[in-house]
Amino acid sequence: MQLPPNGVPGAQLPPLTWQKSRRSNPSGNCVELAELPDGAGIAVRNSRHPEGPALIYTADEIAAFVLGARDGDFDHLIR
């Protein structure tokens, strides 16, 4: 299965159902994620620029990130 290239403009993606974290705040400091059709991957975009580019990851890549975040692997990056 061929994923779209990273940095694909939002206008070139099919209609997707985007989801923000419940921890998102009113100033828009959040990213949004959406599953690509047929489970082909996960798109990630800046919620402040929904028409801007999206990064595309496999489900395994997103799982590795989420599990690492849950385990505290990135806590040192938060001020």
Jmol script that loads the backbone (N, CA, C; Angstrom):
load data "model"
ATOM      1  N   MET A   1       0.833  -1.166   0.000  1.00  0.00           N
ATOM      2  CA  MET A   1       0.000   0.000   0.000  1.00  0.00           C
ATOM      3  C   MET A   1       0.886   1.241   0.000  1.00  0.00           C
ATOM      4  N   GLN A   2       0.659   2.152  -0.907  1.00  0.00           N
ATOM      5  CA  GLN A   2       1.450   3.369  -1.064  1.00  0.00           C
ATOM      6  C   GLN A   2       0.793   4.517  -0.310  1.00  0.00           C
ATOM      7  N   LEU A   3       1.523   5.112   0.635  1.00  0.00           N
ATOM      8  CA  LEU A   3       1.020   6.263   1.367  1.00  0.00           C
ATOM      9  C   LEU A   3       1.254   7.532   0.562  1.00  0.00           C
ATOM     10  N   PRO A   4       0.387   8.554   0.742  1.00  0.00           N
ATOM     11  CA  PRO A   4       0.666   9.843   0.121  1.00  0.00           C
ATOM     12  C   PRO A   4       1.975  10.396   0.669  1.00  0.00           C
ATOM     13  N   PRO A   5       2.614  11.310  -0.049  1.00  0.00           N
ATOM     14  CA  PRO A   5       3.877  11.874   0.445  1.00  0.00           C
ATOM     15  C   PRO A   5       3.648  12.750   1.667  1.00  0.00           C
ATOM     16  N   ASN A   6       4.677  12.881   2.512  1.00  0.00           N
ATOM     17  CA  ASN A   6       4.585  13.793   3.647  1.00  0.00           C
ATOM     18  C   ASN A   6       4.562  15.220   3.149  1.00  0.00           C
ATOM     19  N   GLY A   7       3.861  16.062   3.883  1.00  0.00           N
ATOM     20  CA  GLY A   7       3.730  17.453   3.504  1.00  0.00           C
ATOM     21  C   GLY A   7       2.704  17.662   2.414  1.00  0.00           C
ATOM     22  N   VAL A   8       1.799  16.691   2.256  1.00  0.00           N
ATOM     23  CA  VAL A   8       0.772  16.808   1.221  1.00  0.00           C
ATOM     24  C   VAL A   8      -0.183  17.948   1.591  1.00  0.00           C
ATOM     25  N   PRO A   9      -0.478  18.864   0.643  1.00  0.00           N
ATOM     26  CA  PRO A   9      -1.412  19.950   0.936  1.00  0.00           C
ATOM     27  C   PRO A   9      -2.782  19.393   1.322  1.00  0.00           C
ATOM     28  N   GLY A  10      -3.412  20.031   2.298  1.00  0.00           N
ATOM     29  CA  GLY A  10      -4.714  19.589   2.757  1.00  0.00           C
ATOM     30  C   GLY A  10      -5.733  19.460   1.641  1.00  0.00           C
ATOM     31  N   ALA A  11      -5.652  20.347   0.663  1.00  0.00           N
ATOM     32  CA  ALA A  11      -6.610  20.312  -0.444  1.00  0.00           C
ATOM     33  C   ALA A  11      -6.456  19.060  -1.301  1.00  0.00           C
ATOM     34  N   GLN A  12      -5.321  18.378  -1.219  1.00  0.00           N
ATOM     35  CA  GLN A  12      -5.103  17.178  -2.021  1.00  0.00           C
ATOM     36  C   GLN A  12      -5.511  15.902  -1.296  1.00  0.00           C
ATOM     37  N   LEU A  13      -5.935  16.020  -0.041  1.00  0.00           N
ATOM     38  CA  LEU A  13      -6.397  14.858   0.702  1.00  0.00           C
ATOM     39  C   LEU A  13      -7.886  14.637   0.458  1.00  0.00           C
ATOM     40  N   PRO A  14      -8.337  13.394   0.547  1.00  0.00           N
ATOM     41  CA  PRO A  14      -9.776  13.164   0.460  1.00  0.00           C
ATOM     42  C   PRO A  14     -10.453  13.738   1.703  1.00  0.00           C
ATOM     43  N   PRO A  15     -11.764  13.878   1.707  1.00  0.00           N
ATOM     44  CA  PRO A  15     -12.443  14.339   2.921  1.00  0.00           C
ATOM     45  C   PRO A  15     -12.144  13.374   4.075  1.00  0.00           C
ATOM     46  N   LEU A  16     -11.706  13.929   5.195  1.00  0.00           N
ATOM     47  CA  LEU A  16     -11.328  13.121   6.354  1.00  0.00           C
ATOM     48  C   LEU A  16     -12.069  13.615   7.587  1.00  0.00           C
ATOM     49  N   THR A  17     -12.189  12.760   8.571  1.00  0.00           N
ATOM     50  CA  THR A  17     -12.763  13.139   9.862  1.00  0.00           C
ATOM     51  C   THR A  17     -11.607  13.411  10.813  1.00  0.00           C
ATOM     52  N   TRP A  18     -11.355  14.688  11.083  1.00  0.00           N
ATOM     53  CA  TRP A  18     -10.230  15.098  11.906  1.00  0.00           C
ATOM     54  C   TRP A  18     -10.620  15.089  13.373  1.00  0.00           C
ATOM     55  N   GLN A  19      -9.663  14.776  14.235  1.00  0.00           N
ATOM     56  CA  GLN A  19      -9.908  14.713  15.672  1.00  0.00           C
ATOM     57  C   GLN A  19      -8.805  15.445  16.416  1.00  0.00           C
ATOM     58  N   LYS A  20      -9.212  16.300  17.368  1.00  0.00           N
ATOM     59  CA  LYS A  20      -8.271  16.995  18.248  1.00  0.00           C
ATOM     60  C   LYS A  20      -8.254  16.293  19.600  1.00  0.00           C
ATOM     61  N   SER A  21      -7.203  16.501  20.332  1.00  0.00           N
ATOM     62  CA  SER A  21      -7.119  16.027  21.705  1.00  0.00           C
ATOM     63  C   SER A  21      -8.109  16.791  22.578  1.00  0.00           C
ATOM     64  N   ARG A  22      -8.625  16.127  23.592  1.00  0.00           N
ATOM     65  CA  ARG A  22      -9.476  16.820  24.573  1.00  0.00           C
ATOM     66  C   ARG A  22      -8.664  17.861  25.330  1.00  0.00           C
ATOM     67  N   ARG A  23      -7.349  17.760  25.285  1.00  0.00           N
ATOM     68  CA  ARG A  23      -6.485  18.733  25.969  1.00  0.00           C
ATOM     69  C   ARG A  23      -6.218  19.976  25.114  1.00  0.00           C
ATOM     70  N   SER A  24      -6.767  20.017  23.926  1.00  0.00           N
ATOM     71  CA  SER A  24      -6.612  21.189  23.074  1.00  0.00           C
ATOM     72  C   SER A  24      -7.196  22.400  23.785  1.00  0.00           C
ATOM     73  N   ASN A  25      -6.620  23.569  23.509  1.00  0.00           N
ATOM     74  CA  ASN A  25      -7.131  24.767  24.167  1.00  0.00           C
ATOM     75  C   ASN A  25      -7.744  25.721  23.147  1.00  0.00           C
ATOM     76  N   PRO A  26      -8.505  26.718  23.604  1.00  0.00           N
ATOM     77  CA  PRO A  26      -9.197  27.626  22.689  1.00  0.00           C
ATOM     78  C   PRO A  26      -8.285  28.410  21.759  1.00  0.00           C
ATOM     79  N   SER A  27      -7.007  28.572  22.098  1.00  0.00           N
ATOM     80  CA  SER A  27      -6.115  29.329  21.220  1.00  0.00           C
ATOM     81  C   SER A  27      -5.617  28.505  20.047  1.00  0.00           C
ATOM     82  N   GLY A  28      -6.035  27.246  19.951  1.00  0.00           N
ATOM     83  CA  GLY A  28      -5.707  26.430  18.793  1.00  0.00           C
ATOM     84  C   GLY A  28      -4.349  25.764  18.851  1.00  0.00           C
ATOM     85  N   ASN A  29      -3.775  25.644  20.029  1.00  0.00           N
ATOM     86  CA  ASN A  29      -2.455  25.023  20.158  1.00  0.00           C
ATOM     87  C   ASN A  29      -2.593  23.511  20.165  1.00  0.00           C
ATOM     88  N   CYS A  30      -2.876  22.947  19.022  1.00  0.00           N
ATOM     89  CA  CYS A  30      -3.074  21.513  18.970  1.00  0.00           C
ATOM     90  C   CYS A  30      -2.861  21.012  17.547  1.00  0.00           C
ATOM     91  N   VAL A  31      -2.623  19.742  17.454  1.00  0.00           N
ATOM     92  CA  VAL A  31      -2.606  19.081  16.164  1.00  0.00           C
ATOM     93  C   VAL A  31      -3.871  18.239  16.058  1.00  0.00           C
ATOM     94  N   GLU A  32      -4.224  17.898  14.843  1.00  0.00           N
ATOM     95  CA  GLU A  32      -5.379  17.049  14.591  1.00  0.00           C
ATOM     96  C   GLU A  32      -4.908  15.819  13.833  1.00  0.00           C
ATOM     97  N   LEU A  33      -5.560  14.704  14.080  1.00  0.00           N
ATOM     98  CA  LEU A  33      -5.237  13.454  13.397  1.00  0.00           C
ATOM     99  C   LEU A  33      -6.481  12.931  12.704  1.00  0.00           C
ATOM    100  N   ALA A  34      -6.267  12.215  11.600  1.00  0.00           N
ATOM    101  CA  ALA A  34      -7.368  11.592  10.870  1.00  0.00           C
ATOM    102  C   ALA A  34      -6.867  10.314  10.215  1.00  0.00           C
ATOM    103  N   GLU A  35      -7.703   9.305  10.229  1.00  0.00           N
ATOM    104  CA  GLU A  35      -7.358   8.057   9.552  1.00  0.00           C
ATOM    105  C   GLU A  35      -7.635   8.207   8.066  1.00  0.00           C
ATOM    106  N   LEU A  36      -6.685   7.788   7.250  1.00  0.00           N
ATOM    107  CA  LEU A  36      -6.869   7.819   5.800  1.00  0.00           C
ATOM    108  C   LEU A  36      -7.828   6.703   5.381  1.00  0.00           C
ATOM    109  N   PRO A  37      -8.467   6.849   4.224  1.00  0.00           N
ATOM    110  CA  PRO A  37      -9.398   5.819   3.769  1.00  0.00           C
ATOM    111  C   PRO A  37      -8.750   4.431   3.767  1.00  0.00           C
ATOM    112  N   ASP A  38      -9.539   3.433   4.069  1.00  0.00           N
ATOM    113  CA  ASP A  38      -9.106   2.034   4.075  1.00  0.00           C
ATOM    114  C   ASP A  38      -7.976   1.772   5.066  1.00  0.00           C
ATOM    115  N   GLY A  39      -7.809   2.647   6.076  1.00  0.00           N
ATOM    116  CA  GLY A  39      -6.772   2.436   7.071  1.00  0.00           C
ATOM    117  C   GLY A  39      -5.366   2.534   6.516  1.00  0.00           C
ATOM    118  N   ALA A  40      -5.190   3.272   5.416  1.00  0.00           N
ATOM    119  CA  ALA A  40      -3.899   3.360   4.729  1.00  0.00           C
ATOM    120  C   ALA A  40      -2.851   4.126   5.517  1.00  0.00           C
ATOM    121  N   GLY A  41      -3.225   4.835   6.563  1.00  0.00           N
ATOM    122  CA  GLY A  41      -2.281   5.608   7.343  1.00  0.00           C
ATOM    123  C   GLY A  41      -3.020   6.638   8.166  1.00  0.00           C
ATOM    124  N   ILE A  42      -2.245   7.475   8.846  1.00  0.00           N
ATOM    125  CA  ILE A  42      -2.787   8.524   9.703  1.00  0.00           C
ATOM    126  C   ILE A  42      -2.210   9.855   9.242  1.00  0.00           C
ATOM    127  N   ALA A  43      -3.089  10.831   9.023  1.00  0.00           N
ATOM    128  CA  ALA A  43      -2.657  12.177   8.655  1.00  0.00           C
ATOM    129  C   ALA A  43      -2.626  13.036   9.913  1.00  0.00           C
ATOM    130  N   VAL A  44      -1.627  13.922  10.011  1.00  0.00           N
ATOM    131  CA  VAL A  44      -1.469  14.831  11.140  1.00  0.00           C
ATOM    132  C   VAL A  44      -1.319  16.236  10.570  1.00  0.00           C
ATOM    133  N   ARG A  45      -2.098  17.174  11.119  1.00  0.00           N
ATOM    134  CA  ARG A  45      -2.012  18.556  10.635  1.00  0.00           C
ATOM    135  C   ARG A  45      -2.071  19.525  11.803  1.00  0.00           C
ATOM    136  N   ASN A  46      -1.651  20.753  11.560  1.00  0.00           N
ATOM    137  CA  ASN A  46      -1.716  21.844  12.522  1.00  0.00           C
ATOM    138  C   ASN A  46      -3.154  22.356  12.550  1.00  0.00           C
ATOM    139  N   SER A  47      -3.783  22.369  13.729  1.00  0.00           N
ATOM    140  CA  SER A  47      -5.178  22.786  13.809  1.00  0.00           C
ATOM    141  C   SER A  47      -5.371  24.261  13.465  1.00  0.00           C
ATOM    142  N   ARG A  48      -4.327  25.061  13.565  1.00  0.00           N
ATOM    143  CA  ARG A  48      -4.432  26.477  13.195  1.00  0.00           C
ATOM    144  C   ARG A  48      -4.436  26.682  11.687  1.00  0.00           C
ATOM    145  N   HIS A  49      -3.933  25.706  10.945  1.00  0.00           N
ATOM    146  CA  HIS A  49      -3.828  25.820   9.485  1.00  0.00           C
ATOM    147  C   HIS A  49      -4.397  24.561   8.834  1.00  0.00           C
ATOM    148  N   PRO A  50      -5.708  24.361   8.921  1.00  0.00           N
ATOM    149  CA  PRO A  50      -6.297  23.119   8.409  1.00  0.00           C
ATOM    150  C   PRO A  50      -6.120  22.911   6.907  1.00  0.00           C
ATOM    151  N   GLU A  51      -5.886  23.961   6.160  1.00  0.00           N
ATOM    152  CA  GLU A  51      -5.656  23.810   4.717  1.00  0.00           C
ATOM    153  C   GLU A  51      -4.183  23.615   4.396  1.00  0.00           C
ATOM    154  N   GLY A  52      -3.344  23.731   5.412  1.00  0.00           N
ATOM    155  CA  GLY A  52      -1.904  23.576   5.226  1.00  0.00           C
ATOM    156  C   GLY A  52      -1.517  22.125   5.028  1.00  0.00           C
ATOM    157  N   PRO A  53      -0.229  21.852   4.991  1.00  0.00           N
ATOM    158  CA  PRO A  53       0.236  20.497   4.726  1.00  0.00           C
ATOM    159  C   PRO A  53      -0.039  19.544   5.889  1.00  0.00           C
ATOM    160  N   ALA A  54      -0.185  18.286   5.535  1.00  0.00           N
ATOM    161  CA  ALA A  54      -0.368  17.225   6.528  1.00  0.00           C
ATOM    162  C   ALA A  54       0.789  16.242   6.414  1.00  0.00           C
ATOM    163  N   LEU A  55       1.230  15.754   7.547  1.00  0.00           N
ATOM    164  CA  LEU A  55       2.235  14.690   7.565  1.00  0.00           C
ATOM    165  C   LEU A  55       1.499  13.362   7.623  1.00  0.00           C
ATOM    166  N   ILE A  56       2.005  12.374   6.903  1.00  0.00           N
ATOM    167  CA  ILE A  56       1.351  11.075   6.808  1.00  0.00           C
ATOM    168  C   ILE A  56       2.235  10.030   7.480  1.00  0.00           C
ATOM    169  N   TYR A  57       1.633   9.251   8.374  1.00  0.00           N
ATOM    170  CA  TYR A  57       2.340   8.195   9.098  1.00  0.00           C
ATOM    171  C   TYR A  57       1.573   6.883   8.984  1.00  0.00           C
ATOM    172  N   THR A  58       2.274   5.790   9.160  1.00  0.00           N
ATOM    173  CA  THR A  58       1.604   4.497   9.230  1.00  0.00           C
ATOM    174  C   THR A  58       0.974   4.367  10.620  1.00  0.00           C
ATOM    175  N   ALA A  59       0.037   3.446  10.750  1.00  0.00           N
ATOM    176  CA  ALA A  59      -0.579   3.197  12.056  1.00  0.00           C
ATOM    177  C   ALA A  59       0.477   2.749  13.068  1.00  0.00           C
ATOM    178  N   ASP A  60       1.451   1.955  12.626  1.00  0.00           N
ATOM    179  CA  ASP A  60       2.516   1.495  13.532  1.00  0.00           C
ATOM    180  C   ASP A  60       3.375   2.659  14.027  1.00  0.00           C
ATOM    181  N   GLU A  61       3.643   3.631  13.162  1.00  0.00           N
ATOM    182  CA  GLU A  61       4.436   4.796  13.569  1.00  0.00           C
ATOM    183  C   GLU A  61       3.681   5.625  14.604  1.00  0.00           C
ATOM    184  N   ILE A  62       2.387   5.824  14.388  1.00  0.00           N
ATOM    185  CA  ILE A  62       1.582   6.575  15.356  1.00  0.00           C
ATOM    186  C   ILE A  62       1.505   5.814  16.676  1.00  0.00           C
ATOM    187  N   ALA A  63       1.329   4.500  16.613  1.00  0.00           N
ATOM    188  CA  ALA A  63       1.267   3.696  17.835  1.00  0.00           C
ATOM    189  C   ALA A  63       2.563   3.824  18.623  1.00  0.00           C
ATOM    190  N   ALA A  64       3.711   3.780  17.950  1.00  0.00           N
ATOM    191  CA  ALA A  64       5.000   3.908  18.633  1.00  0.00           C
ATOM    192  C   ALA A  64       5.105   5.270  19.324  1.00  0.00           C
ATOM    193  N   PHE A  65       4.644   6.316  18.660  1.00  0.00           N
ATOM    194  CA  PHE A  65       4.690   7.648  19.252  1.00  0.00           C
ATOM    195  C   PHE A  65       3.760   7.752  20.457  1.00  0.00           C
ATOM    196  N   VAL A  66       2.518   7.335  20.292  1.00  0.00           N
ATOM    197  CA  VAL A  66       1.540   7.434  21.376  1.00  0.00           C
ATOM    198  C   VAL A  66       1.989   6.616  22.590  1.00  0.00           C
ATOM    199  N   LEU A  67       2.447   5.414  22.348  1.00  0.00           N
ATOM    200  CA  LEU A  67       2.904   4.577  23.464  1.00  0.00           C
ATOM    201  C   LEU A  67       4.134   5.173  24.140  1.00  0.00           C
ATOM    202  N   GLY A  68       5.039   5.745  23.356  1.00  0.00           N
ATOM    203  CA  GLY A  68       6.204   6.414  23.928  1.00  0.00           C
ATOM    204  C   GLY A  68       5.798   7.631  24.757  1.00  0.00           C
ATOM    205  N   ALA A  69       4.833   8.396  24.257  1.00  0.00           N
ATOM    206  CA  ALA A  69       4.343   9.549  25.021  1.00  0.00           C
ATOM    207  C   ALA A  69       3.684   9.087  26.311  1.00  0.00           C
ATOM    208  N   ARG A  70       2.908   8.030  26.227  1.00  0.00           N
ATOM    209  CA  ARG A  70       2.254   7.485  27.421  1.00  0.00           C
ATOM    210  C   ARG A  70       3.289   7.032  28.454  1.00  0.00           C
ATOM    211  N   ASP A  71       4.399   6.493  27.984  1.00  0.00           N
ATOM    212  CA  ASP A  71       5.461   6.019  28.881  1.00  0.00           C
ATOM    213  C   ASP A  71       6.352   7.146  29.408  1.00  0.00           C
ATOM    214  N   GLY A  72       6.155   8.379  28.915  1.00  0.00           N
ATOM    215  CA  GLY A  72       6.946   9.508  29.389  1.00  0.00           C
ATOM    216  C   GLY A  72       8.227   9.752  28.621  1.00  0.00           C
ATOM    217  N   ASP A  73       8.396   9.094  27.471  1.00  0.00           N
ATOM    218  CA  ASP A  73       9.631   9.236  26.700  1.00  0.00           C
ATOM    219  C   ASP A  73       9.921  10.671  26.267  1.00  0.00           C
ATOM    220  N   PHE A  74       8.901  11.511  26.161  1.00  0.00           N
ATOM    221  CA  PHE A  74       9.078  12.870  25.643  1.00  0.00           C
ATOM    222  C   PHE A  74       8.834  13.936  26.703  1.00  0.00           C
ATOM    223  N   ASP A  75       8.683  13.533  27.953  1.00  0.00           N
ATOM    224  CA  ASP A  75       8.381  14.487  29.026  1.00  0.00           C
ATOM    225  C   ASP A  75       9.427  15.588  29.115  1.00  0.00           C
ATOM    226  N   HIS A  76      10.669  15.294  28.791  1.00  0.00           N
ATOM    227  CA  HIS A  76      11.732  16.313  28.875  1.00  0.00           C
ATOM    228  C   HIS A  76      11.556  17.427  27.855  1.00  0.00           C
ATOM    229  N   LEU A  77      10.690  17.249  26.876  1.00  0.00           N
ATOM    230  CA  LEU A  77      10.464  18.270  25.851  1.00  0.00           C
ATOM    231  C   LEU A  77       9.392  19.285  26.264  1.00  0.00           C
ATOM    232  N   ILE A  78       8.681  18.992  27.354  1.00  0.00           N
ATOM    233  CA  ILE A  78       7.623  19.872  27.829  1.00  0.00           C
ATOM    234  C   ILE A  78       8.179  20.762  28.905  1.00  0.00           C
ATOM    235  N   ARG A  79       7.979  22.052  28.736  1.00  0.00           N
ATOM    236  CA  ARG A  79       8.501  23.008  29.722  1.00  0.00           C
ATOM    237  C   ARG A  79       7.689  22.982  30.985  1.00  0.00           C
TER     238      ARG A  79
END
end "model"
wireframe off; spacefill off
backbone 0.3
color backbone group
